[in-house]
Amino acid sequence: MTAAIAKTANLSIDLDEDQNANTESQTTDNTVVSEDGAGASEVIDEDGDGLDDLPKRATTNDDGSVTLPLLFKRTLTTKKDGKIRDREFTELTFHRLAGADTRAIAAASAEMVTVVAFARSTRLNQAVMNALFDKMDAADITDAGRVLNNFLSSGRKTGR
């Protein structure tokens, strides 16, 4: 019976226990329960706000890039090598940023930082991303930002 208890028991050590003894208690999922004077409790998630988690519809590719299907497809008319064509965007594939990418993003004006970051990460021509971004739905823009936040807040696991 002791062995069974040892396998299922979780030990939590709260280094701030003295400071939080009267108002907070730790739950098993690492959230903090804060009680007001009336005994009502509110769960405060200290693990983050989810903005750097990948959207559920995003998929991680073998090379570490992330493909985000767009909720609202967009079509752009582009010209390349003298040929005019319609390009339909139903998804965007984001790649991790390198030093040169971060330098280009830092050099962008405040209004263009997000667009430049999207262009560098998706490896789309800046002019194409400018036009696409202006046509993108806000929900797609928000989730694309979450993909970038995920790259910035976490690294690919290498086992080292």
N, CA, C and O atoms as a DFTB+ gen file, in Angstrom:
640 C
 N C O
     1  1       0.815      -1.189       0.000
     2  2       0.000       0.000       0.000
     3  2       0.859       1.254       0.000
     4  3       0.502       2.250      -0.628
     5  1       1.971       1.215       0.688
     6  2       2.873       2.365       0.722
     7  2       3.425       2.655      -0.662
     8  3       3.568       3.818      -1.039
     9  1       3.736       1.616      -1.425
    10  2       4.266       1.820      -2.770
    11  2       3.239       2.514      -3.649
    12  3       3.598       3.372      -4.457
    13  1       1.976       2.161      -3.508
    14  2       0.925       2.785      -4.308
    15  2       0.791       4.263      -3.960
    16  3       0.587       5.103      -4.837
    17  1       0.906       4.563      -2.699
    18  2       0.817       5.969      -2.284
    19  2       1.998       6.755      -2.819
    20  3       1.822       7.894      -3.252
    21  1       3.170       6.199      -2.806
    22  2       4.366       6.896      -3.276
    23  2       4.254       7.208      -4.760
    24  3       4.749       8.241      -5.208
    25  1       3.621       6.345      -5.522
    26  2       3.507       6.571      -6.963
    27  2       2.517       7.676      -7.284
    28  3       2.706       8.402      -8.260
    29  1       1.476       7.819      -6.494
    30  2       0.446       8.792      -6.824
    31  2       0.573      10.104      -6.071
    32  3      -0.068      11.085      -6.446
    33  1       1.368      10.150      -5.039
    34  2       1.486      11.377      -4.244
    35  2       2.312      12.412      -4.986
    36  3       3.333      12.088      -5.594
    37  1       1.866      13.658      -4.932
    38  2       2.606      14.776      -5.516
    39  2       3.101      15.653      -4.391
    40  3       2.352      15.968      -3.466
    41  1       4.345      16.046      -4.463
    42  2       4.915      16.916      -3.449
    43  2       5.079      18.293      -4.054
    44  3       5.725      18.451      -5.090
    45  1       4.498      19.286      -3.411
    46  2       4.635      20.666      -3.855
    47  2       5.298      21.464      -2.759
    48  3       4.914      21.365      -1.594
    49  1       6.277      22.243      -3.116
    50  2       6.952      23.111      -2.168
    51  2       6.720      24.535      -2.629
    52  3       7.099      24.895      -3.743
    53  1       6.110      25.339      -1.799
    54  2       5.820      26.728      -2.100
    55  2       6.843      27.592      -1.381
    56  3       6.774      27.754      -0.163
    57  1       7.788      28.145      -2.124
    58  2       8.824      28.973      -1.529
    59  2       8.272      30.290      -1.000
    60  3       8.905      30.942      -0.170
    61  1       7.093      30.684      -1.477
    62  2       6.469      31.922      -1.027
    63  2       5.379      31.647       0.001
    64  3       4.511      32.492       0.219
    65  1       5.411      30.496       0.624
    66  2       4.357      30.076       1.531
    67  2       4.087      31.100       2.627
    68  3       2.929      31.359       2.955
    69  1       5.126      31.679       3.192
    70  2       4.939      32.640       4.280
    71  2       4.157      33.863       3.818
    72  3       3.340      34.398       4.568
    73  1       4.403      34.311       2.582
    74  2       3.757      35.511       2.084
    75  2       2.305      35.272       1.703
    76  3       1.489      36.187       1.812
    77  1       1.957      34.060       1.257
    78  2       0.638      33.795       0.714
    79  2      -0.226      32.930       1.627
    80  3      -1.278      32.459       1.192
    81  1       0.169      32.710       2.843
    82  2      -0.492      31.739       3.709
    83  2      -1.976      32.015       3.893
    84  3      -2.750      31.065       4.005
    85  1      -2.407      33.265       3.928
    86  2      -3.802      33.562       4.243
    87  2      -4.704      33.692       3.024
    88  3      -5.922      33.572       3.162
    89  1      -4.155      33.932       1.838
    90  2      -5.026      34.248       0.713
    91  2      -4.933      33.287      -0.452
    92  3      -5.811      33.325      -1.315
    93  1      -3.928      32.425      -0.539
    94  2      -3.776      31.578      -1.708
    95  2      -3.488      30.145      -1.314
    96  3      -2.889      29.888      -0.270
    97  1      -3.914      29.216      -2.146
    98  2      -3.545      27.822      -1.967
    99  2      -3.197      27.230      -3.322
   100  3      -3.785      27.611      -4.335
   101  1      -2.262      26.316      -3.350
   102  2      -1.782      25.719      -4.594
   103  2      -2.635      24.506      -4.922
   104  3      -2.887      23.679      -4.045
   105  1      -3.085      24.381      -6.170
   106  2      -3.819      23.201      -6.602
   107  2      -2.858      22.272      -7.300
   108  3      -1.706      22.635      -7.535
   109  1      -3.316      21.066      -7.638
   110  2      -2.420      20.077      -8.246
   111  2      -2.014      20.438      -9.663
   112  3      -1.028      19.900     -10.167
   113  1      -2.743      21.334     -10.324
   114  2      -2.379      21.697     -11.694
   115  2      -1.604      23.011     -11.765
   116  3      -1.575      23.659     -12.811
   117  1      -0.981      23.402     -10.666
   118  2      -0.132      24.587     -10.579
   119  2      -0.870      25.899     -10.780
   120  3      -0.246      26.896     -11.145
   121  1      -2.176      25.933     -10.555
   122  2      -2.877      27.206     -10.553
   123  2      -3.021      27.656      -9.115
   124  3      -2.945      26.843      -8.194
   125  1      -3.225      28.918      -8.920
   126  2      -3.345      29.467      -7.583
   127  2      -4.805      29.843      -7.362
   128  3      -5.429      30.489      -8.203
   129  1      -5.323      29.437      -6.244
   130  2      -6.687      29.804      -5.877
   131  2      -6.582      30.927      -4.869
   132  3      -5.979      30.769      -3.808
   133  1      -7.166      32.050      -5.202
   134  2      -7.123      33.220      -4.323
   135  2      -8.496      33.415      -3.723
   136  3      -9.487      33.477      -4.450
   137  1      -8.569      33.514      -2.404
   138  2      -9.852      33.675      -1.734
   139  2     -10.012      35.106      -1.267
   140  3      -9.099      35.703      -0.696
   141  1     -11.217      35.650      -1.527
   142  2     -11.490      36.982      -0.997
   143  2     -12.031      36.838       0.419
   144  3     -12.169      35.715       0.905
   145  1     -12.332      37.912       1.075
   146  2     -12.775      37.881       2.461
   147  2     -14.054      37.088       2.671
   148  3     -14.274      36.572       3.767
   149  1     -14.900      36.975       1.662
   150  2     -16.184      36.284       1.810
   151  2     -16.053      34.786       1.583
   152  3     -17.052      34.071       1.657
   153  1     -14.875      34.301       1.313
   154  2     -14.674      32.881       1.096
   155  2     -14.826      32.444      -0.352
   156  3     -14.591      31.276      -0.662
   157  1     -15.212      33.344      -1.247
   158  2     -15.310      32.997      -2.664
   159  2     -13.907      32.886      -3.240
   160  3     -13.001      33.606      -2.821
   161  1     -13.729      31.995      -4.189
   162  2     -12.394      31.828      -4.743
   163  2     -12.385      32.060      -6.245
   164  3     -13.383      31.837      -6.930
   165  1     -11.260      32.504      -6.735
   166  2     -11.030      32.782      -8.144
   167  2      -9.756      32.049      -8.529
   168  3      -8.761      32.131      -7.808
   169  1      -9.762      31.332      -9.653
   170  2      -8.580      30.612     -10.101
   171  2      -7.769      31.521     -11.001
   172  3      -8.276      32.051     -11.990
   173  1      -6.518      31.694     -10.654
   174  2      -5.608      32.537     -11.418
   175  2      -4.554      31.633     -12.028
   176  3      -3.794      30.987     -11.307
   177  1      -4.506      31.584     -13.348
   178  2      -3.554      30.732     -14.043
   179  2      -2.232      31.479     -14.192
   180  3      -2.143      32.454     -14.939
   181  1      -1.218      31.021     -13.486
   182  2       0.082      31.681     -13.536
   183  2       0.983      31.148     -14.636
   184  3       2.100      31.636     -14.811
   185  1       0.510      30.149     -15.384
   186  2       1.314      29.563     -16.449
   187  2       1.291      30.400     -17.710
   188  3       2.005      30.078     -18.659
   189  1       0.519      31.438     -17.761
   190  2       0.471      32.298     -18.931
   191  2      -0.955      32.489     -19.373
   192  3      -1.885      31.906     -18.816
   193  1      -1.111      33.316     -20.386
   194  2      -2.446      33.626     -20.861
   195  2      -2.806      32.859     -22.122
   196  3      -3.856      33.115     -22.710
   197  1      -1.974      31.936     -22.550
   198  2      -2.281      31.134     -23.720
   199  2      -1.920      31.795     -25.034
   200  3      -2.089      31.193     -26.094
   201  1      -1.426      33.019     -24.987
   202  2      -1.111      33.716     -26.228
   203  2       0.108      33.138     -26.937
   204  3       0.318      33.403     -28.120
   205  1       0.917      32.344     -26.222
   206  2       2.054      31.738     -26.902
   207  2       1.837      30.246     -27.137
   208  3       2.771      29.530     -27.497
   209  1       0.600      29.775     -26.933
   210  2       0.239      28.418     -27.318
   211  2      -0.204      28.451     -28.773
   212  3      -0.792      29.434     -29.227
   213  1       0.077      27.380     -29.500
   214  2      -0.374      27.322     -30.890
   215  2      -1.894      27.235     -30.944
   216  3      -2.511      26.584     -30.101
   217  1      -2.497      27.888     -31.931
   218  2      -3.941      27.711     -32.122
   219  2      -4.233      26.241     -32.424
   220  3      -3.393      25.549     -33.000
   221  1      -5.408      25.764     -32.042
   222  2      -5.753      24.352     -32.227
   223  2      -5.699      23.918     -33.688
   224  3      -5.384      22.762     -33.971
   225  1      -5.995      24.805     -34.608
   226  2      -6.026      24.417     -36.026
   227  2      -4.632      24.410     -36.656
   228  3      -4.479      23.953     -37.788
   229  1      -3.620      24.905     -35.952
   230  2      -2.253      24.936     -36.477
   231  2      -1.613      23.557     -36.359
   232  3      -1.890      22.809     -35.421
   233  1      -0.757      23.233     -37.320
   234  2      -0.033      21.961     -37.270
   235  2       1.461      22.221     -37.366
   236  3       1.917      23.061     -38.141
   237  1       2.204      21.485     -36.566
   238  2       3.660      21.594     -36.588
   239  2       4.192      20.611     -37.623
   240  3       3.837      19.433     -37.616
   241  1       5.034      21.104     -38.500
   242  2       5.609      20.290     -39.570
   243  2       6.915      19.659     -39.109
   244  3       7.494      20.074     -38.105
   245  1       7.374      18.656     -39.847
   246  2       8.596      17.933     -39.481
   247  2       9.816      18.843     -39.378
   248  3      10.712      18.586     -38.574
   249  1       9.861      19.905     -40.185
   250  2      11.021      20.802     -40.166
   251  2      10.932      21.866     -39.071
   252  3      11.805      22.728     -38.975
   253  1       9.877      21.810     -38.241
   254  2       9.710      22.785     -37.159
   255  2       8.855      23.974     -37.546
   256  3       8.495      24.779     -36.687
   257  1       8.523      24.103     -38.816
   258  2       7.629      25.180     -39.230
   259  2       6.213      24.843     -38.782
   260  3       5.918      23.707     -38.410
   261  1       5.350      25.839     -38.823
   262  2       3.958      25.652     -38.398
   263  2       3.043      26.150     -39.505
   264  3       3.185      27.273     -39.989
   265  1       2.104      25.302     -39.896
   266  2       1.122      25.680     -40.914
   267  2      -0.174      26.061     -40.228
   268  3      -0.722      25.300     -39.430
   269  1      -0.657      27.256     -40.554
   270  2      -1.890      27.776     -39.997
   271  2      -2.931      27.891     -41.109
   272  3      -2.828      28.779     -41.956
   273  1      -3.934      27.007     -41.118
   274  2      -5.024      27.178     -42.084
   275  2      -5.781      28.468     -41.756
   276  3      -6.096      28.728     -40.594
   277  1      -6.065      29.253     -42.759
   278  2      -6.784      30.507     -42.539
   279  2      -8.277      30.232     -42.427
   280  3      -8.814      29.397     -43.155
   281  1      -8.938      30.921     -41.530
   282  2     -10.385      30.797     -41.404
   283  2     -11.083      31.414     -42.603
   284  3     -12.156      30.972     -43.014
   285  1     -10.459      32.439     -43.154
   286  2     -11.029      33.157     -44.285
   287  2      -9.983      33.262     -45.386
   288  3      -9.013      34.008     -45.254
   289  1     -10.177      32.514     -46.475
   290  2      -9.201      32.543     -47.560
   291  2      -9.199      33.920     -48.214
   292  3     -10.205      34.629     -48.221
   293  1      -8.066      34.271     -48.751
   294  2      -7.900      35.552     -49.424
   295  2      -7.211      35.330     -50.764
   296  3      -6.354      34.456     -50.898
   297  1      -7.598      36.136     -51.757
   298  2      -7.004      36.043     -53.085
   299  2      -6.355      37.373     -53.433
   300  3      -6.955      38.436     -53.271
   301  1      -5.121      37.296     -53.913
   302  2      -4.389      38.477     -54.367
   303  2      -4.037      38.306     -55.823
   304  3      -3.735      37.198     -56.266
   305  1      -4.072      39.385     -56.569
   306  2      -3.593      39.376     -57.946
   307  2      -2.173      39.901     -57.912
   308  3      -1.927      41.033     -57.496
   309  1      -1.231      39.064     -58.356
   310  2       0.191      39.428     -58.306
   311  2       0.799      39.348     -59.696
   312  3       0.266      38.718     -60.610
   313  1       1.921      40.006     -59.810
   314  2       2.663      39.987     -61.067
   315  2       4.090      39.580     -60.767
   316  3       4.764      40.208     -59.951
   317  1       4.553      38.528     -61.426
   318  2       5.922      38.054     -61.262
   319  2       6.431      37.571     -62.608
   320  3       5.741      36.842     -63.321
   321  1       7.646      37.984     -62.948
   322  2       8.248      37.640     -64.238
   323  2       7.336      38.007     -65.398
   324  3       7.278      37.300     -66.404
   325  1       6.617      39.129     -65.249
   326  2       5.743      39.617     -66.308
   327  2       4.405      38.908     -66.397
   328  3       3.575      39.260     -67.235
   329  1       4.181      37.916     -65.548
   330  2       2.930      37.159     -65.589
   331  2       2.021      37.594     -64.445
   332  3       2.440      37.664     -63.290
   333  1       0.785      37.880     -64.786
   334  2      -0.204      38.255     -63.785
   335  2      -1.018      37.012     -63.451
   336  3      -1.487      36.297     -64.337
   337  1      -1.175      36.774     -62.152
   338  2      -1.949      35.606     -61.725
   339  2      -2.666      35.904     -60.417
   340  3      -2.299      36.814     -59.674
   341  1      -3.688      35.119     -60.161
   342  2      -4.391      35.190     -58.886
   343  2      -3.785      34.151     -57.960
   344  3      -3.658      32.980     -58.319
   345  1      -3.411      34.592     -56.765
   346  2      -2.870      33.677     -55.747
   347  2      -3.882      33.577     -54.622
   348  3      -4.256      34.576     -54.007
   349  1      -4.315      32.359     -54.368
   350  2      -5.269      32.125     -53.289
   351  2      -4.515      31.664     -52.053
   352  3      -3.727      30.720     -52.110
   353  1      -4.759      32.328     -50.949
   354  2      -4.116      31.986     -49.684
   355  2      -5.153      31.331     -48.780
   356  3      -6.080      31.985     -48.302
   357  1      -4.983      30.032     -48.552
   358  2      -5.868      29.284     -47.660
   359  2      -5.143      28.913     -46.377
   360  3      -5.769      28.490     -45.405
   361  1      -3.837      29.068     -46.370
   362  2      -3.017      28.768     -45.199
   363  2      -1.716      29.551     -45.291
   364  3      -1.318      30.001     -46.366
   365  1      -1.069      29.704     -44.161
   366  2       0.254      30.316     -44.109
   367  2       1.176      29.376     -43.356
   368  3       0.783      28.783     -42.352
   369  1       2.406      29.240     -43.841
   370  2       3.393      28.419     -43.152
   371  2       4.448      29.340     -42.568
   372  3       5.116      30.085     -43.285
   373  1       4.585      29.272     -41.244
   374  2       5.515      30.112     -40.507
   375  2       6.767      29.313     -40.155
   376  3       6.692      28.140     -39.790
   377  1       7.907      29.969     -40.273
   378  2       9.201      29.363     -39.941
   379  2       9.810      30.140     -38.777
   380  3       9.503      31.314     -38.567
   381  1      10.672      29.467     -38.031
   382  2      11.363      30.136     -36.933
   383  2      12.193      31.294     -37.495
   384  3      12.668      31.235     -38.629
   385  1      12.357      32.314     -36.711
   386  2      13.100      33.501     -37.137
   387  2      14.581      33.353     -36.810
   388  3      14.952      32.760     -35.797
   389  1      15.414      33.900     -37.677
   390  2      16.862      33.926     -37.472
   391  2      17.275      35.352     -37.096
   392  3      16.447      36.263     -37.063
   393  1      18.540      35.525     -36.820
   394  2      19.060      36.833     -36.432
   395  2      18.778      37.910     -37.464
   396  3      18.388      39.022     -37.109
   397  1      18.970      37.594     -38.735
   398  2      18.713      38.582     -39.794
   399  2      17.243      38.992     -39.806
   400  3      16.913      40.148     -40.072
   401  1      16.366      38.033     -39.515
   402  2      14.939      38.340     -39.466
   403  2      14.642      39.301     -38.318
   404  3      13.912      40.276     -38.497
   405  1      15.197      39.035     -37.156
   406  2      14.936      39.902     -36.005
   407  2      15.511      41.301     -36.223
   408  3      14.953      42.290     -35.751
   409  1      16.616      41.372     -36.932
   410  2      17.194      42.684     -37.247
   411  2      16.274      43.470     -38.187
   412  3      16.069      44.669     -38.000
   413  1      15.724      42.790     -39.198
   414  2      14.806      43.441     -40.134
   415  2      13.526      43.887     -39.420
   416  3      12.999      44.965     -39.694
   417  1      13.043      43.062     -38.521
   418  2      11.834      43.413     -37.764
   419  2      12.105      44.618     -36.870
   420  3      11.277      45.525     -36.785
   421  1      13.252      44.635     -36.208
   422  2      13.605      45.755     -35.325
   423  2      13.771      47.055     -36.102
   424  3      13.527      48.133     -35.560
   425  1      14.183      46.965     -37.364
   426  2      14.385      48.164     -38.174
   427  2      13.083      48.707     -38.766
   428  3      13.060      49.820     -39.291
   429  1      12.014      47.938     -38.684
   430  2      10.729      48.364     -39.252
   431  2      10.102      49.446     -38.389
   432  3      10.362      49.534     -37.189
   433  1       9.270      50.269     -39.019
   434  2       8.545      51.294     -38.270
   435  2       7.532      50.612     -37.353
   436  3       7.185      49.447     -37.554
   437  1       7.071      51.332     -36.368
   438  2       6.139      50.764     -35.389
   439  2       4.883      50.205     -36.064
   440  3       4.354      49.182     -35.630
   441  1       4.407      50.864     -37.112
   442  2       3.201      50.408     -37.807
   443  2       3.440      49.142     -38.616
   444  3       2.496      48.411     -38.915
   445  1       4.683      48.879     -38.969
   446  2       4.988      47.768     -39.870
   447  2       5.616      46.561     -39.183
   448  3       5.874      45.556     -39.846
   449  1       5.868      46.626     -37.894
   450  2       6.567      45.545     -37.197
   451  2       5.867      44.200     -37.394
   452  3       6.518      43.209     -37.726
   453  1       4.565      44.155     -37.195
   454  2       3.836      42.894     -37.315
   455  2       3.870      42.372     -38.737
   456  3       4.078      41.178     -38.950
   457  1       3.670      43.238     -39.706
   458  2       3.663      42.824     -41.107
   459  2       5.040      42.299     -41.513
   460  3       5.135      41.282     -42.200
   461  1       6.091      42.972     -41.100
   462  2       7.448      42.527     -41.418
   463  2       7.735      41.178     -40.751
   464  3       8.346      40.300     -41.359
   465  1       7.298      41.019     -39.513
   466  2       7.497      39.741     -38.817
   467  2       6.771      38.621     -39.550
   468  3       7.328      37.538     -39.729
   469  1       5.543      38.865     -39.974
   470  2       4.799      37.851     -40.725
   471  2       5.503      37.529     -42.042
   472  3       5.635      36.359     -42.404
   473  1       5.955      38.556     -42.758
   474  2       6.626      38.345     -44.044
   475  2       7.902      37.531     -43.868
   476  3       8.155      36.594     -44.625
   477  1       8.702      37.887     -42.874
   478  2       9.970      37.173     -42.654
   479  2       9.714      35.728     -42.248
   480  3      10.405      34.823     -42.717
   481  1       8.737      35.502     -41.388
   482  2       8.475      34.157     -40.902
   483  2       7.816      33.273     -41.960
   484  3       8.121      32.083     -42.042
   485  1       6.920      33.836     -42.768
   486  2       6.263      33.057     -43.823
   487  2       7.098      32.974     -45.085
   488  3       6.792      32.205     -45.996
   489  1       8.152      33.770     -45.132
   490  2       9.043      33.825     -46.284
   491  2       8.330      34.291     -47.558
   492  3       8.665      33.899     -48.676
   493  1       7.337      35.144     -47.329
   494  2       6.640      35.774     -48.451
   495  2       7.297      37.115     -48.751
   496  3       7.857      37.756     -47.862
   497  1       7.225      37.524     -49.987
   498  2       7.701      38.826     -50.417
   499  2       6.998      39.899     -49.584
   500  3       5.797      39.805     -49.328
   501  1       7.748      40.913     -49.163
   502  2       7.186      41.953     -48.304
   503  2       5.972      42.630     -48.940
   504  3       4.997      42.909     -48.242
   505  1       6.006      42.900     -50.239
   506  2       4.873      43.544     -50.912
   507  2       3.641      42.646     -50.899
   508  3       2.520      43.130     -50.739
   509  1       3.840      41.356     -51.065
   510  2       2.724      40.405     -51.021
   511  2       2.136      40.379     -49.612
   512  3       0.916      40.423     -49.451
   513  1       2.988      40.308     -48.596
   514  2       2.482      40.268     -47.226
   515  2       1.777      41.561     -46.859
   516  3       0.779      41.531     -46.140
   517  1       2.277      42.710     -47.342
   518  2       1.600      43.986     -47.079
   519  2       0.146      43.914     -47.550
   520  3      -0.775      44.256     -46.808
   521  1      -0.046      43.466     -48.787
   522  2      -1.397      43.391     -49.356
   523  2      -2.229      42.313     -48.672
   524  3      -3.409      42.523     -48.391
   525  1      -1.622      41.164     -48.406
   526  2      -2.349      40.072     -47.764
   527  2      -2.775      40.452     -46.349
   528  3      -3.920      40.216     -45.961
   529  1      -1.877      41.030     -45.589
   530  2      -2.173      41.434     -44.210
   531  2      -3.366      42.385     -44.175
   532  3      -4.246      42.251     -43.324
   533  1      -3.395      43.354     -45.107
   534  2      -4.489      44.316     -45.144
   535  2      -5.833      43.650     -45.414
   536  3      -6.870      44.173     -45.008
   537  1      -5.831      42.502     -46.092
   538  2      -7.069      41.793     -46.401
   539  2      -7.412      40.700     -45.393
   540  3      -8.537      40.200     -45.384
   541  1      -6.449      40.322     -44.539
   542  2      -6.678      39.224     -43.598
   543  2      -7.705      39.583     -42.542
   544  3      -7.796      40.730     -42.106
   545  1      -8.478      38.583     -42.138
   546  2      -9.430      38.736     -41.051
   547  2      -8.664      38.867     -39.733
   548  3      -7.583      38.298     -39.576
   549  1      -9.223      39.610     -38.804
   550  2      -8.553      39.830     -37.520
   551  2      -8.321      38.527     -36.756
   552  3      -7.315      38.402     -36.057
   553  1      -9.225      37.555     -36.874
   554  2      -9.039      36.264     -36.191
   555  2      -7.818      35.539     -36.748
   556  3      -7.073      34.914     -35.993
   557  1      -7.607      35.615     -38.057
   558  2      -6.427      34.992     -38.660
   559  2      -5.153      35.726     -38.256
   560  3      -4.123      35.096     -38.018
   561  1      -5.217      37.034     -38.179
   562  2      -4.055      37.821     -37.746
   563  2      -3.695      37.471     -36.303
   564  3      -2.521      37.289     -35.979
   565  1      -4.696      37.378     -35.448
   566  2      -4.457      37.055     -34.040
   567  2      -3.808      35.684     -33.896
   568  3      -2.848      35.527     -33.142
   569  1      -4.323      34.701     -34.612
   570  2      -3.753      33.354     -34.503
   571  2      -2.373      33.269     -35.135
   572  3      -1.533      32.500     -34.668
   573  1      -2.121      34.037     -36.180
   574  2      -0.779      34.086     -36.765
   575  2       0.198      34.682     -35.748
   576  3       1.335      34.225     -35.635
   577  1      -0.243      35.689     -35.020
   578  2       0.591      36.260     -33.958
   579  2       0.882      35.240     -32.867
   580  3       1.978      35.229     -32.307
   581  1      -0.084      34.388     -32.561
   582  2       0.135      33.333     -31.568
   583  2       1.197      32.340     -32.047
   584  3       1.983      31.834     -31.247
   585  1       1.219      32.065     -33.349
   586  2       2.252      31.169     -33.888
   587  2       3.624      31.799     -33.678
   588  3       4.553      31.131     -33.225
   589  1       3.752      33.078     -34.005
   590  2       5.036      33.763     -33.799
   591  2       5.402      33.800     -32.325
   592  3       6.560      33.569     -31.977
   593  1       4.448      34.084     -31.453
   594  2       4.724      34.082     -30.012
   595  2       5.212      32.723     -29.546
   596  3       6.082      32.633     -28.679
   597  1       4.658      31.670     -30.117
   598  2       5.082      30.322     -29.757
   599  2       6.549      30.104     -30.121
   600  3       7.298      29.491     -29.360
   601  1       6.953      30.603     -31.278
   602  2       8.371      30.472     -31.665
   603  2       9.266      31.245     -30.717
   604  3      10.352      30.778     -30.374
   605  1       8.834      32.409     -30.291
   606  2       9.666      33.253     -29.446
   607  2       9.715      32.781     -28.008
   608  3      10.699      33.035     -27.313
   609  1       8.682      32.102     -27.545
   610  2       8.649      31.681     -26.151
   611  2       9.146      30.273     -25.939
   612  3       9.359      29.864     -24.798
   613  1       9.339      29.520     -27.005
   614  2       9.791      28.138     -26.855
   615  2      10.761      27.810     -27.974
   616  3      10.705      28.389     -29.059
   617  1      11.617      26.903     -27.701
   618  2      12.543      26.439     -28.722
   619  2      12.205      25.013     -29.106
   620  3      11.539      24.294     -28.362
   621  1      12.661      24.623     -30.250
   622  2      12.468      23.249     -30.672
   623  2      13.307      22.358     -29.763
   624  3      14.465      22.667     -29.482
   625  1      12.742      21.288     -29.320
   626  2      13.432      20.394     -28.384
   627  2      14.503      19.602     -29.138
   628  3      14.214      18.919     -30.121
   629  1      15.755      19.710     -28.654
   630  2      16.857      19.007     -29.304
   631  2      17.412      17.899     -28.446
   632  3      18.240      17.116     -28.912
   633  1      16.979      17.811     -27.205
   634  2      17.473      16.771     -26.310
   635  2      18.766      17.130     -25.590
   636  3      19.350      16.296     -24.897
   637  1      19.207      18.360     -25.753
   638  2      20.441      18.791     -25.086
   639  2      20.142      19.568     -23.862
   640  3      21.061      20.011     -23.172
